[in-house]
Amino acid sequence: ALSVASDLLLSGPQAVFYEALIEPQLGSGFSPGTGYAGSRRETSFSVGLKGVAEKDTEEVEKRIQATFQRLATEGFPRERVDVTLHQIELAAAKVHPSFGVHLSFGVMGTWVHGGDCVRPLRVMERAAELKKVLDEDPQYWQKLVQRWFVDNPHRVTVVGHSDGEYNAKLDEKEKERLQQMRQQLKEEDISTVVREAQDLVAQQDHKEDVSVLPTLVVSEAVPRVAKTYDSVITEVAGVELQVDEQPTNGITYVTVMLDMSGLPARLIPYLPLFSSFLTEMGTRQLEYKDLAEAIKASTGGINGGLDMNPGVADPRQTEVSLSLSSHALDRNVPRMFELLQDLTSAIRWEEEEARLRTLMTRRAAGLGASLASQGLSYAQTAAGAALRSSGKVQEEMGGLPHVVAMQQWARGESLAEVSAALAEIGTHAFTRAPVRRCRVAGQQAAIPAAQAGLAAWLPTLGAAPGAAGEATLGGRLTPGDPGVAKTFVGIPAQTNFCAAALDTVPYTHEDSAKILLLSNIISSNYLHKELREKGGAYGGGCSAGVQSGVVTCYSFRDPQVLRTLERFEEAGKWAATAGNVEARDVEEAHLRAFKSLDAPTSPASRGLTWFNQRLDDASRQTFRERLLDVTAEDVVAAAEKYLIGKQWSVGVF
């Protein structure tokens, strides 16, 4: 019951505390840790805001208490409770590839405290019990709120203040501490420190005898034939339809992909806002709170995503699409399509100014805070921007330029401009952009209902001609020769995030598999030791995007940027040096590679590699065979050919 109450209090724009705290713009969003924590012996509930002005701290606390007082009198509407219970039913029906791990964590919180370990698994049974209690006692929620939130004396209020000089003070304290330690050291102490440092270096450079450890053998653990799934390709309303009949446990999944290559290029900066706010603004028939409630009552969500998929044979040829996806219990499929059609008919981009302002403020605050926590992603985006035209577009939509633009837009000076741009994107996406293809995944009995829903919805999307002569997104993605960039962005942190990117070969090239294992070996056998063990970085490595054709070396929370960049440059030389890459290293790299390639796939995801990336089974099988046939000599040759003497594109945050 407390978990359900937490959802009603905090989840979505129709939630009680969203209305009381977020809409008045008392803060930029809920603070970390907000919600019901039921995994500990003594459970807790917290609600808080981030980005609160100091003068508003007391007002926030007053509003929280006043909201609880009101709920102790009014309770929650039964229809909203039923919406949350529907989400519980849907979550229980989903089939996850990591089901066992989720199951273990689900029972652990109760089990370790001496409770019934099976109780957390009886989700639907407990939901039915709650429904029965609500039917019998109309005052149930009022009593629960009064007991646990109003009368509960075990309460604490925490107010955290930012300190703009925090890092400088920390550096100064560290310097003082080091100085004190130096003054206290005697000659024999210094000799001991030097000797221990030398011993550490010797230990780090010592090659361990890993042959004494048990291990799997590739020839026994990895099948030579790739696992495939039988997708059926047909048509609906003149559009390619991929049908994946799978044991989805009573849930139907639908995706429609729209061709966005004809979008005017001037609208590119606004695309991330469009996909993020797609279901947040309301439609012609439903205001945004009603829309959120309707989506939650009948589906597992409606999502818009921007997909930039590199070509399998030529990664410089990029397919850019807007994907609309949703899933629902089989009984709710017709309602899901009603909501999808309503959403694509007319979104209130220009009618809900206050709502748009709230969303912009929250997004700007989140992006500003992400520079320190997600700096590696920004560094990798900056490094890859010079390699491809698609990389430049991705940086504009999701890199530092987007963060800067968001801060400007959130100040409200360009709100009308933003809303007009979003409305124009909506007009293009739902009346001019051709539908590339669509997909349905579900059980056999549910497929016809989904096909009928698509047959009714797709003709409403249309493909009217756009304005001629205007620069387009597709035009911005014209293939060109790879470039090199050196980007540095200072952030308020003691460490940095580093990335270096290099253009190589496409997925179908005979050397693609060799480069994948080369990056794996460099990551585990060289960069881990050089960056983490010796350099003090939290971590680092090397990865090969076999479909993008880009190799990326990276480090995160790194105190020695220049040393790290030197190690990136030296990685190829290390791999090409005789004796550094042996047959056992390749064997271990094979196991790591196939751990990813052969990872369990949920029934709903089977067939997605062809639908999303146009990667067919024959190409997957060819790549798999090449991968299994790679030798240590092949890895050394790949290092000499693709890494040594090449210019890396670098991004440092």
C-alpha positions in Angstrom: 0.0 0.0 0.0 2.8 2.4 0.8 4.4 1.7 -2.6 1.2 2.5 -4.3 0.8 5.7 -2.2 4.3 6.7 -3.2 3.4 6.3 -6.9 0.3 8.4 -6.5 2.2 11.1 -4.6 5.2 11.4 -7.0 4.8 9.7 -10.4 3.8 11.9 -13.4 2.4 15.4 -13.9 -0.9 14.3 -12.3 0.9 13.3 -9.1 -0.1 15.1 -5.9 3.4 16.5 -5.1 4.1 17.4 -8.7 1.1 19.7 -8.5 2.1 21.1 -5.1 5.8 21.5 -5.7 7.0 21.3 -9.3 4.2 23.2 -11.1 4.7 26.3 -8.9 8.4 26.1 -9.9 9.6 25.9 -6.3 12.3 23.7 -7.6 13.7 22.2 -10.8 12.7 18.6 -9.9 12.4 16.0 -7.2 15.7 15.5 -5.3 17.6 12.2 -5.3 16.2 9.6 -2.8 12.6 10.9 -3.1 10.0 8.1 -2.7 9.3 5.0 -0.7 12.3 2.9 0.3 11.0 -0.5 1.3 14.1 -2.6 1.1 15.4 -1.8 4.6 14.2 -3.2 7.9 13.0 0.3 8.9 11.3 1.6 5.7 11.2 5.3 4.9 9.5 7.8 2.7 11.0 11.0 1.6 10.0 13.9 -0.7 12.2 16.8 -1.6 13.2 19.2 -4.3 16.5 20.3 -5.9 17.2 23.8 -7.2 15.2 25.5 -4.4 15.8 29.1 -3.7 16.9 29.7 -0.1 13.9 31.9 0.6 11.6 29.1 -0.5 12.8 26.3 1.8 10.3 26.9 4.5 7.5 27.2 1.9 8.4 23.8 0.5 8.2 22.1 3.9 4.9 23.8 4.6 3.4 22.6 1.3 4.5 19.1 2.0 2.8 19.1 5.4 -0.3 20.8 4.1 -0.6 18.2 1.3 -0.4 15.3 3.7 -3.1 17.0 5.9 -5.4 17.4 2.9 -4.9 13.8 1.8 -5.6 12.6 5.4 -9.1 14.1 4.8 -9.7 13.5 1.1 -7.7 10.3 0.3 -6.8 9.3 -3.2 -9.5 8.9 -6.0 -10.1 5.2 -6.7 -9.7 5.6 -10.4 -6.2 6.8 -9.9 -5.4 3.9 -7.6 -6.7 1.5 -10.3 -4.3 3.2 -12.8 -1.3 2.4 -10.5 -2.5 -1.1 -10.0 -2.6 -1.5 -13.8 1.0 -0.5 -14.0 1.8 -3.2 -11.3 0.0 -5.8 -13.4 1.9 -4.7 -16.5 5.3 -4.8 -14.8 4.6 -8.3 -13.4 3.7 -9.6 -16.9 6.9 -8.3 -18.6 9.5 -10.8 -19.4 13.0 -9.5 -18.7 16.3 -11.2 -19.8 17.7 -10.6 -16.4 14.7 -12.0 -14.6 16.8 -14.1 -12.2 18.8 -11.1 -11.0 15.7 -9.0 -10.5 14.1 -11.8 -8.7 17.0 -12.2 -6.3 17.2 -8.5 -5.5 13.4 -8.4 -5.0 13.4 -11.0 -2.3 16.6 -10.0 -0.6 15.3 -6.9 1.2 12.7 -9.0 3.1 14.7 -12.1 3.4 17.9 -10.6 5.0 15.7 -9.1 7.7 14.0 -12.4 8.7 10.8 -11.9 6.7 9.0 -14.1 4.2 11.2 -14.2 1.2 8.4 -15.3 -1.1 6.1 -12.5 -0.1 7.6 -9.9 -2.5 6.9 -12.3 -5.4 3.2 -12.5 -4.7 2.7 -9.2 -6.5 -0.7 -9.8 -8.0 -2.0 -11.5 -4.9 -1.1 -8.5 -2.8 -2.7 -6.2 -5.3 -5.9 -8.2 -5.1 -5.8 -7.9 -1.3 -5.4 -4.1 -1.6 -8.4 -3.9 -3.9 -10.4 -5.9 -1.4 -9.5 -3.7 1.4 -10.3 -0.6 -0.6 -13.7 -2.0 -1.4 -14.4 -2.7 2.2 -13.0 0.5 3.7 -13.6 3.8 1.9 -11.4 5.6 4.4 -8.4 3.3 4.0 -6.1 5.9 2.4 -7.1 8.6 4.8 -6.1 6.3 7.7 -2.9 5.3 6.1 -1.8 8.9 5.4 -2.8 10.0 8.9 -0.8 7.2 10.5 2.4 7.2 8.5 2.7 10.8 7.2 0.8 13.1 9.6 1.1 11.5 13.0 4.4 9.9 12.5 6.9 11.6 14.8 10.0 10.1 13.2 10.6 12.9 10.8 13.7 14.9 9.7 14.2 17.8 7.3 17.5 18.2 5.5 18.5 21.3 3.6 21.7 21.2 1.5 23.4 24.3 0.3 25.9 24.5 -2.6 29.3 25.9 -2.2 30.9 27.4 -5.3 34.3 27.2 -3.6 34.0 23.6 -2.5 36.7 22.2 -4.9 39.1 25.0 -4.2 38.7 24.4 -0.4 39.2 20.7 -0.9 42.4 21.3 -2.9 43.7 23.6 -0.2 43.0 21.1 2.5 44.7 18.3 0.6 47.8 20.5 0.0 47.9 21.3 3.8 47.6 17.7 4.6 50.4 16.7 2.2 52.7 19.4 3.6 52.1 18.2 7.2 52.9 14.6 6.1 56.1 15.7 4.5 57.2 17.6 7.6 56.6 14.5 9.7 58.6 12.1 7.5 62.1 11.1 8.6 64.8 10.0 6.1 64.0 6.3 6.8 60.3 7.0 6.2 61.1 8.6 2.8 63.3 5.6 1.9 60.4 3.3 2.8 57.9 5.2 0.7 60.3 5.1 -2.3 61.0 1.4 -1.9 57.2 0.6 -1.6 56.5 2.7 -4.7 59.2 0.8 -6.6 57.7 -2.5 -5.4 54.3 -1.4 -6.5 55.5 -0.6 -10.0 57.3 -4.0 -10.2 54.1 -5.7 -9.1 52.0 -3.8 -11.6 54.4 -4.7 -14.4 54.6 -8.4 -13.4 52.8 -10.7 -15.7 50.6 -13.0 -13.7 50.2 -16.6 -14.5 46.5 -16.8 -15.1 46.7 -20.3 -16.5 46.2 -21.6 -13.0 42.7 -20.2 -13.0 39.7 -22.2 -14.3 38.2 -20.8 -17.5 35.7 -21.6 -20.2 37.0 -22.7 -23.6 35.6 -20.9 -26.7 35.3 -24.1 -28.8 33.1 -25.6 -26.1 31.2 -22.6 -24.8 30.4 -20.7 -28.0 28.3 -22.2 -30.8 29.5 -21.4 -34.3 26.0 -20.7 -35.6 24.2 -17.5 -34.4 20.8 -17.7 -32.9 18.1 -16.4 -35.2 14.4 -15.5 -34.9 11.8 -16.0 -37.6 10.4 -12.5 -38.3 7.6 -12.3 -40.9 7.8 -9.3 -43.3 4.5 -8.2 -44.7 2.6 -5.0 -45.3 -0.1 -2.9 -43.6 -1.6 0.2 -45.2 1.1 0.1 -47.8 3.9 0.2 -45.2 6.5 -2.6 -44.5 5.4 -4.5 -41.4 7.6 -6.8 -39.4 5.7 -9.3 -37.3 7.6 -11.1 -34.5 5.4 -13.8 -32.9 6.9 -14.3 -29.5 5.9 -15.5 -26.0 5.4 -12.0 -24.6 3.2 -13.1 -21.7 0.1 -11.2 -22.8 1.7 -7.9 -23.8 1.7 -6.5 -27.4 4.6 -4.2 -28.5 4.3 -1.8 -31.4 6.9 0.5 -33.1 6.5 2.8 -36.0 9.5 4.5 -37.6 9.2 7.8 -39.5 11.7 9.1 -42.0 13.0 12.5 -40.7 15.6 13.1 -43.4 13.4 15.8 -45.0 13.2 17.9 -41.8 14.5 21.4 -42.2 18.0 21.6 -40.9 17.3 24.7 -38.8 15.0 22.6 -36.6 17.8 20.0 -35.7 18.6 21.7 -32.2 14.9 21.3 -31.2 14.6 17.5 -32.0 15.7 16.3 -28.6 13.0 18.4 -27.0 10.4 17.1 -29.4 11.1 13.5 -28.6 11.3 14.1 -24.9 8.2 16.3 -24.5 6.1 14.3 -27.0 3.7 13.0 -24.4 4.1 15.8 -21.9 2.1 18.7 -23.5 -1.4 17.3 -24.0 -3.4 16.9 -27.2 -6.5 18.3 -28.8 -8.7 15.9 -26.8 -6.7 15.6 -23.6 -4.9 18.1 -21.4 -1.4 17.0 -20.4 -2.5 15.6 -17.0 -5.4 13.7 -18.5 -3.1 12.4 -21.2 -0.5 11.2 -18.7 -3.3 9.4 -16.8 -4.8 7.9 -19.9 -1.4 6.5 -21.1 -0.7 5.1 -17.6 -4.1 3.5 -17.4 -3.9 1.6 -20.7 -0.2 1.2 -21.7 3.3 0.9 -20.5 4.1 4.3 -21.9 4.3 5.9 -25.3 7.9 6.8 -26.3 9.4 8.9 -29.0 13.0 8.3 -29.9 15.5 9.7 -32.4 17.4 6.9 -34.2 20.5 7.6 -36.2 21.5 4.2 -37.6 24.7 3.8 -39.6 24.6 1.7 -42.7 25.8 -1.9 -42.3 28.0 -1.7 -45.4 28.9 2.0 -45.1 28.5 3.6 -41.7 28.8 7.1 -43.3 25.4 6.5 -44.8 23.1 7.3 -41.9 19.4 6.6 -41.6 17.7 9.1 -39.3 14.2 8.4 -38.0 11.7 9.3 -35.3 10.4 6.1 -33.7 7.1 5.9 -31.9 6.7 2.9 -29.7 4.3 1.6 -27.0 3.2 -1.6 -25.4 0.1 -2.7 -23.6 -1.7 -5.7 -22.2 -3.5 -7.5 -25.1 -6.9 -6.3 -23.8 -5.8 -2.7 -24.0 -4.4 -2.7 -27.6 -7.3 -0.8 -29.2 -7.1 1.9 -26.6 -3.3 2.1 -27.1 -3.9 2.9 -30.8 -6.6 5.5 -29.9 -4.0 7.3 -27.8 -1.3 7.0 -30.5 -3.6 8.5 -33.1 -4.7 11.3 -30.8 -1.1 12.1 -30.0 -0.1 12.3 -33.7 -3.2 14.4 -34.6 -2.5 17.5 -32.6 -0.1 18.2 -29.7 -0.6 21.5 -27.7 2.9 22.8 -28.4 1.8 26.4 -28.4 -1.2 26.4 -26.1 0.5 25.3 -22.8 3.2 28.0 -22.2 3.4 27.4 -18.4 3.8 23.7 -18.9 6.5 24.1 -21.6 8.3 26.5 -19.3 8.3 23.9 -16.4 9.6 21.1 -18.7 12.3 23.4 -20.1 13.5 24.4 -16.6 13.7 20.8 -15.4 15.5 19.7 -18.5 18.0 22.6 -18.3 18.7 21.9 -14.7 19.2 18.2 -15.3 21.6 18.8 -18.3 23.6 21.4 -16.3 24.1 18.9 -13.5 25.0 16.1 -15.9 28.3 17.7 -17.1 30.0 16.5 -13.9 28.3 13.1 -13.7 28.1 12.2 -17.4 31.2 13.9 -18.6 32.4 10.8 -20.4 29.4 10.7 -22.7 30.0 14.4 -23.6 33.7 13.7 -24.2 32.9 10.8 -26.5 30.3 12.8 -28.4 32.8 15.7 -28.9 35.6 13.3 -30.0 33.3 11.6 -32.5 31.8 14.8 -33.9 34.7 15.4 -36.3 34.7 11.9 -37.7 31.3 11.9 -39.4 28.6 14.3 -40.4 26.3 12.2 -38.3 28.6 12.7 -35.3 28.4 16.4 -35.7 24.6 16.3 -35.8 24.6 14.0 -32.7 26.7 16.5 -30.9 24.3 19.3 -31.8 21.4 17.3 -30.4 23.0 15.7 -27.4 26.4 17.2 -26.7 27.6 20.5 -25.2 25.9 22.7 -27.8 22.6 21.3 -26.7 23.4 21.9 -23.0 24.3 25.5 -23.8 21.1 26.0 -25.9 18.9 24.6 -23.1 20.3 27.1 -20.6 19.4 29.9 -23.0 16.0 28.6 -23.8 15.1 27.9 -20.2 15.6 31.6 -19.3 12.3 32.1 -21.1 13.5 34.7 -23.6 12.9 32.3 -26.6 9.9 30.3 -25.3 7.7 31.4 -28.2 10.4 30.5 -30.7 10.9 27.0 -29.1 7.1 26.2 -29.0 6.8 27.3 -32.7 9.8 25.1 -33.7 8.3 22.1 -31.8 4.9 22.6 -33.5 6.7 22.7 -36.9 8.5 19.5 -36.2 5.2 17.9 -35.2 3.6 19.0 -38.5 6.5 17.6 -40.5 6.8 14.4 -38.5 3.1 13.5 -38.6 2.0 14.9 -42.0 5.0 15.0 -44.2 7.5 12.4 -43.0 7.1 9.0 -44.8 6.6 6.0 -42.6 9.7 3.8 -43.1 8.5 0.7 -41.5 6.6 -0.7 -38.5 6.8 -3.7 -36.2 4.5 -5.7 -34.0 5.7 -8.2 -31.4 3.3 -10.4 -29.4 1.5 -13.7 -29.1 -0.3 -15.2 -32.0 -3.8 -14.4 -30.8 -3.0 -10.7 -30.3 -1.3 -9.9 -33.6 -4.5 -9.3 -35.6 -5.7 -6.6 -33.2 -2.4 -4.8 -33.5 -2.5 -5.1 -37.3 -6.0 -3.6 -37.3 -4.8 -0.8 -35.1 -2.0 0.0 -37.5 -4.2 -0.2 -40.5 -6.5 2.5 -39.0 -3.7 4.7 -37.7 -1.0 4.8 -40.4 -3.2 6.4 -43.1 -3.7 9.4 -40.8 0.1 10.1 -40.7 0.3 11.0 -44.4 3.3 12.1 -46.4 2.5 15.6 -47.8 5.4 17.3 -49.7 7.6 19.7 -47.7 8.9 23.1 -48.7 11.3 22.9 -51.6 14.8 24.4 -51.6 15.4 24.4 -47.9 18.4 22.7 -46.3 17.4 19.4 -44.6 18.6 17.1 -42.0 19.3 14.5 -44.6 21.5 17.0 -46.4 23.5 17.5 -43.3 24.3 13.8 -43.2 26.1 13.7 -46.5 29.1 11.5 -46.2 32.5 13.1 -46.1 36.1 12.4 -45.2 36.9 11.8 -41.5 38.3 14.8 -39.7 40.2 15.4 -36.4 39.3 17.7 -33.5 40.9 18.5 -30.2 38.2 19.6 -27.8 38.7 20.6 -24.1 35.9 21.8 -21.8 36.7 22.7 -18.2 34.3 21.5 -15.6 34.2 22.2 -11.8 35.8 18.8 -10.8 39.1 17.5 -9.6 39.2 14.9 -12.3 38.4 14.7 -16.0 36.8 12.6 -18.6 38.8 11.7 -21.7 37.9 10.2 -25.1 39.8 9.6 -28.3 38.0 8.4 -31.4 39.3 6.9 -34.6 37.5 5.9 -37.9 38.1 2.4 -39.1 36.0 0.0 -41.2 32.4 -1.0 -41.6 30.7 -4.0 -40.1 30.9 -6.0 -43.3 34.6 -5.5 -43.7 36.8 -8.6 -43.2 38.8 -6.8 -40.5 35.9 -5.6 -38.4 35.9 -8.7 -36.2 39.7 -8.3 -35.7 39.3 -4.7 -34.6 36.6 -5.7 -32.1 39.0 -8.2 -30.4 41.9 -5.8 -30.6 39.9 -3.1 -28.7 38.9 -5.7 -26.1 42.5 -6.9 -25.5 43.8 -3.3 -25.4 41.1 -2.4 -22.8 41.7 -5.4 -20.5 45.4 -6.0 -20.9 46.8 -2.5 -21.4 44.6 0.5 -20.6 43.1 -0.9 -17.4 46.6 -1.3 -15.9 47.9 2.0 -17.3 45.0 4.2 -16.5 43.5 2.7 -13.4 46.2 0.9 -11.6 49.1 3.2 -12.5 47.3 6.5 -13.5 44.7 6.7 -10.7 41.7 7.0 -13.0 38.5 5.4 -11.8 38.4 3.4 -15.0 39.1 3.4 -18.7 39.3 1.2 -21.7 38.9 0.8 -25.4 35.7 -0.1 -27.4 35.0 -0.8 -31.0 31.6 0.1 -32.4 31.4 -2.6 -35.1 28.4 -1.0 -36.8 29.6 2.6 -36.5 33.2 1.6 -37.5 34.6 3.9 -34.7 37.2 2.8 -32.1 37.1 4.8 -28.9 39.6 4.9 -26.1 38.3 6.5 -22.9 38.9 7.2 -19.2 36.7 8.6 -16.5 37.4 10.6 -13.3 40.9 10.8 -14.5 43.5 13.0 -12.6 46.2 12.7 -15.3 44.8 13.8 -18.6 48.0 14.3 -20.6 49.5 11.0 -19.5 46.2 9.3 -20.5 46.2 10.8 -24.0 49.8 9.5 -24.4 48.7 6.0 -23.4 45.8 6.2 -26.0 48.4 7.0 -28.7 50.7 4.2 -27.5 48.0 1.5 -27.3 48.5 0.4 -30.9 52.3 0.1 -30.5 51.7 -2.0 -27.4 49.4 -4.4 -29.2 51.8 -4.6 -32.2 54.8 -5.4 -30.0 55.8 -9.1 -30.1 54.8 -11.1 -27.1 52.1 -8.7 -25.8 49.2 -10.4 -27.5 49.1 -14.2 -27.1 46.6 -16.9 -27.9 45.2 -17.0 -24.4 44.5 -13.2 -24.6 42.5 -13.8 -27.8 40.7 -16.7 -26.1 39.6 -14.4 -23.2 38.7 -11.6 -25.6 36.5 -14.1 -27.5 34.7 -15.0 -24.3 34.1 -11.3 -23.4 32.9 -10.5 -26.9 30.4 -13.4 -27.1 29.2 -12.6 -23.6 27.8 -9.4 -25.2 26.8 -10.9 -28.6 25.0 -13.9 -27.1 23.5 -12.1 -24.1 19.9 -13.2 -23.3 17.3 -11.3 -25.2 13.7 -10.6 -24.0 11.0 -12.0 -26.3 9.9 -8.5 -27.1 13.3 -7.6 -28.4 13.8 -10.6 -30.7 14.0 -9.4 -34.3 15.0 -5.8 -33.4 18.5 -6.0 -35.0 16.9 -6.3 -38.4 14.1 -3.8 -37.7 16.3 -1.1 -36.2 19.7 -1.6 -37.8 18.8 -3.6 -41.0 21.4 -6.1 -39.9 20.3 -9.4 -41.4 21.0 -12.9 -40.2 23.5 -13.7 -43.0 25.7 -10.7 -42.1 25.5 -11.6 -38.4 26.6 -15.2 -39.2 29.5 -14.0 -41.4 30.7 -11.6 -38.7 30.4 -14.4 -36.1 32.5 -16.8 -38.2 35.1 -14.2 -38.8 35.2 -13.4 -35.1 35.7 -17.0 -34.1 38.6 -17.4 -36.6 40.6 -14.4 -35.4 44.1 -15.3 -34.2 46.7 -13.5 -32.2 48.6 -12.7 -35.4 45.4 -11.1 -36.9 45.1 -8.9 -33.8 48.7 -7.7 -34.1 48.2 -7.0 -37.9 45.1 -5.0 -37.2 46.9 -2.9 -34.6 49.7 -2.1 -37.1 47.2 -1.3 -39.9 44.5 0.7 -38.1 46.0 2.2 -35.0 49.7 3.0 -35.4 50.5 6.4 -36.8 46.8 7.5 -36.9 45.4 10.8 -35.8 42.9 10.5 -33.0 40.0 12.9 -32.5 40.0 13.9 -28.8 37.5 15.2 -26.4 38.3 16.1 -22.7 35.8 17.3 -20.2 
